[in-house]
Amino acid sequence: MKHALNFYGSKLFLFAVSLLNCAIVFAQDSSVATTTTSTSATSTDKTWYMEPWAWVLGGVILLVIILLATRSSSNTTSADKVTVTKTVTRDSETI
């Protein structure tokens, strides 16, 4: 019985905390109309990662890395292969 009270008490506590959290979050929402003024300046400078050649070069490098990783795992020679042969002979009992 005590275990059940602790279990349901913790569930009730978590529910109350989440309800309080929702009330705090919605209380921060302002319904007052505010005006904002923003000015923007356009710039012709592009960073290197926004250029198309950088994306193409990155894709080619990634493709080469993937191809090299898959090639090295399947590149086995006959010297690496081991064949084990086991011969079992049983003695026959005579009656």
Secondary structure, 3 states (H helix, E strand, C coil): CHHHHHHHHHHHHHHHHHHHHHHHHHHCCCCCCCCCCCCCCCCCCCCHHHCHHHHHHHHHHHHHHHHHHHHHHHCCCHHHCCCCCCCCCCCCCCC
